[in-house]
């Protein structure tokens, strides 16, 4: 249902059973998948693609030009997956020529006043609680959770199934499967509760705990810890996921608690 007071560009592509309520604006070169609900007073700018069965609440602004002084008007995009919920006053900016797009995956929840800056890549099943702020070029992998008012510095990566405590300042990469908290941000244990909720076996959780015990408890040097993990923990997809994340980290990963 398209309300008569909604403002929709003639060439916007609107799927079946889409609702756009009063005073929302959809610009040209926008695609909205079937079953999606756009509440009142939402603004969706050119270059935005929204998947199926999403819900976007009042005050959200999606696809606006990035807050980057190097941006020169290049044609960049925002891509949002299926079944994602975007709550009141969330802002999601277009990419720049670094990555050319900003991506929010499927089955995500972005709570009130979240800001997703240009060139962020957010995976599937991610939860960003109210007032989370992401600077440009941040990568968040699947199933990660950031509690309220946490913020991430540009170019950092946050690993899959990780949990960032409320009010945290993320200046270093956060590896997969961990909890991180305090200031400066540090390792606060394995996200064992979250992992079990998602079907990880006790054996797999113990394997992850063994890896991080070697990295953060038994070694005060990450490079030595990595070598110890390779020697003491049998190769597996999970172990290698952690080691590959660390190897790919440009900024370095968070340290253990001081």
N, C-alpha and C positions, 0 to 999 in steps of 0.2 A: 504494500500500500504506500503510495507516494502522496504525501499531504500536499494540498493545493498551495500552501505557503512555503513549501520547500523550493529551493533554487537549484535546479539541476541543468548542467550544460547539455546541449543537444547531442553531442557526440560521446557523452559518458555512457559506459556499457553497464547496464544494471541487470542483474540476473533475475530469475524467477523468484517470486515470493519475498522480494526485498522490501523492507519497510524504511522509508525516509520520512521522519516526522518534521513538524513545522519549524521553519527558520534555520534549517540545516542547509549548507551550501556544498554542492558537489561540482567541482570544476571540470573542464575538458580533460581528455586523456586520463580518465579514471575508470577502473574496472572494479565492480563490487559483485561478489559471488552470491549465488542463490541462498535464500534463507537468512541473510544478514539483516540485522536491525540497527538502524541509525537513529538515535534519539534526537530530541530537539537541540538546536544550537551547536551542531557539530560542523566543522569546516574541513573538507577534504580537498587538498590541492592537486594540481596536475601531476601526473607521473606516479600516482598511487594505485596499487593493486591490492584489494582486500579479498580474502578467500571466502569460503562458504560458512554460513552459520556463525558468523562473528556477531558481537554486540558491542556497540560503541556508544558511550554515555555522554550527556550534555557537557559542552565546553571543550571537548577534545579537539585538537588541531593536528592534522596528519598531512605530511607531504609538503610542508612549508619550506622555503629555501633555508639552507643551513646557516648557522651563526659562525661562519668561517670567512675571515677577510680575504683568503686566497680564492674563494669561490668566484667564478667569473661567468655564471649563468649557464654552465654546461647542463646538458639534459641528463639528469640523474633521477633516481626513483626511490620509492618506498614499497616494500613487498611485505604483506602480512598474510600468514597462513590461515588455515581453517580453524574454526571453533575457538578463536581467541577473543578474550573479553578485555576491553579497554575502558576503564572507568573514567569518572569525571575529571576534566581538565588535564588529561594526559597530552603531552606534546611529543611528536615524532617527526624528526627533520629528514629531508632528502639527503642522499649521499653527495660526495664530491668526487673529483676525478681520481681520488685514491682508490676507492672500492666501487664507485659509481652507483652504489645503492646502500640503503639501510634496510635491514631485514629483521622482522619479528616472526618467529615460527608459528607452528600450530599448537593449539591447546594451551596457550599462555594466558596468564592473568597479570595485567598491568593495573595496579590500584591507583587511587586518586593522586593526581599531581606528579606522577612519574614523568621524567624527562629522558627521552632517548635521542641523543645527538646524532649528527651525520656519521655515516659509515659504520654504525654499530651493527654487529651480527648477533642476533639472539636466537638460540636454538628452540627446540620444541619443549613444551611442558615446563617452561620457566615461569617463576612467580617473582614479580617485583612489587614489594609492598609500598605503601603510600610514601611519597616524597623521595623515593629513590632517584638519584641523578646519575646519568651516564654521560661522561664526556665523549668526544668523538673517537671513533675507531676501536671501541671496546668490543670484545668478543665474549659472549656468555654461552656456554655449552648446555646441552639438554639437561633438564630437571634441576638446574641450579635455582637457589632461592636467595634473595636479598631482602632482609628485614627493613622496616621503615627507616627513612632518613639516611640510609647508607649511600655513599657516593663512590664512584669509580673514576680514577684518573684516566686520561686518554691513553690508548694503545694497550691497556692491560687486558689479560685474559682470565676468565673465571671458569674453572673446570666443571665437568659434568657432575651432577649430584652433590655439589658443594653447598654449604649453608653459610651465609655471611650475616653476622649479628647486627642488630639495629644500631644505627649511628656510626657504623664503621667507615673508615677512610681507606679505600683500596688503592694502594700505590704500587704494589707488586702483584705478580700473577698468583692466583690461588689455584692450587692443583686439584684434581678430581677427588671426590668422595670425602672431603674434609669439612670440618667446622672451623670458621675463622672469626676472631673477635678481638676486642681490646685495642689499645692505642700505644705503640704502633701495632697494626694488624698482625696477628700471629696465629699459628696453628693451635687449635683448641680441642683437637681430637678428631676422630673419624665420625662422620655423620651416620652412625650405625642405625639409629632409629629410622631416619629417612630411607636408608638402604633397605632395611627389612620391610618397611611399608611398601616398597616397590618390588618386592619379591626376591631380593638377594638372600641366599641361604646363609646360615650361620657359618658354614665353612668358608664361603666367599668373603663374608665380613671379616672373619679372622685373618684371612690372607691379606686383606687390605690393611688391617690393623698391624700385622707383622711388618708390612712394607714401611708404614709410617713410623712405627716404633724404631726401626733401624735408621730411618732418615732423620728423625727429629729427637729421639731420646738417646740412642746409642752413639750418635755421631753429632758433633757440633760443626761439621763441614759438609755441605750438601754434596759436593763432588765425591768425597770419600763415602758418604752415605749411599750414593747411587751405585758405586762400585761394590759396596757391601751387599746391597739388595740383589745385584746381579749374581753374586756368589752364593747368597744364602736363601734366596726365594726362587723356587722353580718358575721357569718361564710360563706365562699364561697371558690371555688377552687383557686381563685386569692389570696385572703387574706391568705389562708392556705399555698399556694406556697411560699409566702414571709416569713411567720413565720417558716415554715419548713426549708427554706434555712438558716435563722438566727440560728435556733436551731442546725443545722448540722455543723455550722462554727467552725472550730478548731482555726483559726487565729483571729477570730473576724471580724466584718464588718467595713467598712469605717465609719468615723464619719461625722457629719454635718460640714458645712463650719465654720471656726473660724473667 
